[in-house]
Amino acid sequence: MKVGPRYRVEFRRKREGRTDYRRRLNLLRSRKPRLVARVSLKHVHVQVVQATPSGDVVLASAHSKQLGKFGWKTPTSNVPASYLVGLLCGYRAIKAGVKETVFDVGMHDVVPQSKVFAVLKGALDAGLSVPHGEKILPQEERIVGEHISKYAEKLKKDDPEGYRARFSRYLAEGVPPEQLPAHFNEVRRAIITQFGG
């Protein structure tokens, strides 16, 4: 008796390219909560999630929209905003009793010093313990937005029209991009002050 080809349909989320089940299983084997970072073109969303047999339970979360409560006026998906969301989520996780997590980047490519790892740096600065390598974290000048500030100064000098077009959202909110590091430090202080740091 002939047997036809054997074919097993993959899980829907794997077919859609939304979940790497092998990576997820390795994270779950640690039995620690996951620090889940998801970065889109407009926003950053961070959660501390504990896996249970009945499904994942969110212990703490932060979204880049919430930075407005602390005075953030610039775009919500750059490196400084990613750091602040990680910092905010880290403080909330500690308040919820979480001390140690593993980092879950999902389907993001692992690119050192990227926005995803700015989230990790923020969570570490809040006091969470997360296994990592130091070389993967962004440098302080990128975290505070000095790279954006320097680029804005150069563009303003070389191409004023391009400067106004590129940084229209900053200018509309009354925060020139050259002043981003100062603005970042104000918002970081506001977050730290609220959580008693």
Secondary structure as the mmCIF struct_conf table of DSSP 4:
data_model
#
loop_
_struct_conf.conf_type_id
_struct_conf.id
_struct_conf.beg_label_comp_id
_struct_conf.beg_label_asym_id
_struct_conf.beg_label_seq_id
_struct_conf.end_label_comp_id
_struct_conf.end_label_asym_id
_struct_conf.end_label_seq_id
HELX_LH_PP_P HELX_LH_PP_P1 VAL A 9 PHE A 11
HELX_RH_AL_P HELX_RH_AL_P1 ARG A 12 ARG A 15
TURN_TY1_P TURN_TY1_P1 GLU A 16 GLY A 17
HELX_RH_AL_P HELX_RH_AL_P2 TYR A 21 LEU A 28
TURN_TY1_P TURN_TY1_P2 ARG A 29 ARG A 31
BEND BEND1 LYS A 32 LYS A 32
STRN STRN1 ARG A 34 VAL A 39
BEND BEND2 LEU A 41 LYS A 42
STRN STRN2 VAL A 44 THR A 52
TURN_TY1_P TURN_TY1_P3 PRO A 53 SER A 54
STRN STRN3 GLY A 55 HIS A 63
HELX_RH_3T_P HELX_RH_3T_P1 SER A 64 PHE A 70
TURN_TY1_P TURN_TY1_P4 GLY A 71 GLY A 71
BEND BEND3 THR A 74 THR A 74
BEND BEND4 THR A 76 ASN A 78
HELX_RH_AL_P HELX_RH_AL_P3 VAL A 79 LYS A 95
TURN_TY1_P TURN_TY1_P5 ALA A 96 GLY A 97
STRN STRN4 GLU A 100 GLU A 100
STRN STRN5 VAL A 102 ASP A 104
TURN_TY1_P TURN_TY1_P6 GLY A 106 MET A 107
TURN_TY1_P TURN_TY1_P7 PRO A 112 GLN A 113
BEND BEND5 SER A 114 SER A 114
HELX_RH_AL_P HELX_RH_AL_P4 LYS A 115 ALA A 126
TURN_TY1_P TURN_TY1_P8 GLY A 127 GLY A 127
STRN STRN6 SER A 129 SER A 129
HELX_RH_3T_P HELX_RH_3T_P2 GLU A 134 ILE A 136
BEND BEND6 LEU A 137 LEU A 137
HELX_LH_PP_P HELX_LH_PP_P2 PRO A 138 GLN A 139
HELX_RH_AL_P HELX_RH_AL_P5 GLU A 140 ILE A 143
TURN_TY1_P TURN_TY1_P9 VAL A 144 GLY A 145
HELX_RH_AL_P HELX_RH_AL_P6 GLU A 146 ASP A 158
HELX_RH_AL_P HELX_RH_AL_P7 PRO A 160 ARG A 166
TURN_TY1_P TURN_TY1_P10 PHE A 167 PHE A 167
HELX_RH_AL_P HELX_RH_AL_P8 SER A 168 ALA A 172
TURN_TY1_P TURN_TY1_P11 GLU A 173 GLY A 174
HELX_RH_3T_P HELX_RH_3T_P3 PRO A 177 GLN A 179
HELX_RH_AL_P HELX_RH_AL_P9 LEU A 180 GLN A 194
TURN_TY1_P TURN_TY1_P12 PHE A 195 GLY A 196
#
